[in-house]
Amino acid sequence: MDKKLLNSPQHSNENTDSLVAEMFLDYIILEFKREKILKEIDKTLQDGNKELFLKLTEELKKIS
C-alpha cells in the first residue's frame, strides 16, 4: 500500500498538470477568437466595410 506524504513531489505534478491544462485552454480560446475575427474580416472585405475592417484588424493585432 502506497503512502502519500504531504511534501511529496506528487503535489508539484498536480500543480503542473493544472497549469498545463489552463495554458492549453487559454490557447484554444485565443485561437477560436482569432479564427472568428479572421472570418469577420473576410466578410468586411466582401462587403466593403472599411471602418469595421480597420476595427477588426486592430482587435486581431491585440490578441496576436
N, C-alpha and C positions, 0 to 999 in steps of 0.2 A: 504494500500500500504506500503510495507516494504522499509525502507530507509537503505542503507548500508553505514556505516561510514568507513573512511579510516583506522582507527586504530582498526577496529573490528576484532574479532578472525577469521573471515572468511578467511582472507589473510593467516593466520597461517595454516588453514586447507588446503588451496590450495597448500601451500608450502610443507606441509606434504604429501599430495596426490602425488605431483610431485616427491618427494624424494622416496616414496614407489614404485612408478611406475618405476623409474630409477633403484632402487635396484633390483626389480623383473626382469627387462630386463637384467641387468648385470648377475644375477643368471642364467637365461635361456641361455644366450650366453656362460657362463662358462660351464654349463652342456653340451651344444652342442659340444663345443671344447673337453671336457673330453670324451664324447662318441666317437667322431671321432678318437681321439688318441687311445682309447681302441680298436677300430676296426682295426686301423692300426697296433697296437701291435699284435693283434691276427694274422694278415696276415704275419707279420715278423716272428712270431713263426712257422707258416706253411711253410714259405719259407726258414727258417733257416738263416735269415739275422741278425746276432748278432750285427753288427755295427749300423744298423737302429733301432733295438730293444733297444739298450742302449740309443741312442739319444731320442727316443720317451718316454722311461721311465723317462728320465731327464725332458723332457717337461711336462710330467704328474705330476711330483713332484712339479714343479714350479707353476702349477695352482691349485694344491690341497691344 
